[in-house]
């Protein structure tokens, strides 16, 4: 056995596909995360909320935010049609009009103590995953209002989906 076996090269993170490793990482970020059987559940709170939308429109919203340096983590939910969770700063203080705007465009806002699944949760026999891998450090969360603006901009351009 080589003395380097099991040692990861500098800058390479260990696999975080175990519940305990993912739970620890998210807890280190200050997120309230619970484990329930085969799910890791993020409790939305004064730090983090989630906007759930169809994957197709989610990709457009993510791109809109990314080119404006406001991209944040995306959780891909299993199933068809595909759904994404865009994690944002808290939406707890969001105006009712912004919540209605998102709902009118087919998006759901998870806030005020809602539980949302994080990887490596299993739903219906399939895995929840990060779109671009688990963030190495506490991820930047875009302002909720930026997600509302992005959704509005891309749906006005593309039409509702």
Beta strands, then each sheet from edge to edge (+ up, - down):
strand 1: 33-36
strand 2: 39-43
strand 3: 48-54
strand 4: 74-77
strand 5: 83-89
strand 6: 108-110
strand 7: 115-118
strand 8: 122-123
strand 9: 126-127
strand 10: 129-130
sheet 1: 1+ 2- 7+
sheet 2: 6+ 3- 5+ 4- 10+
sheet 3: 8+ 9-
end
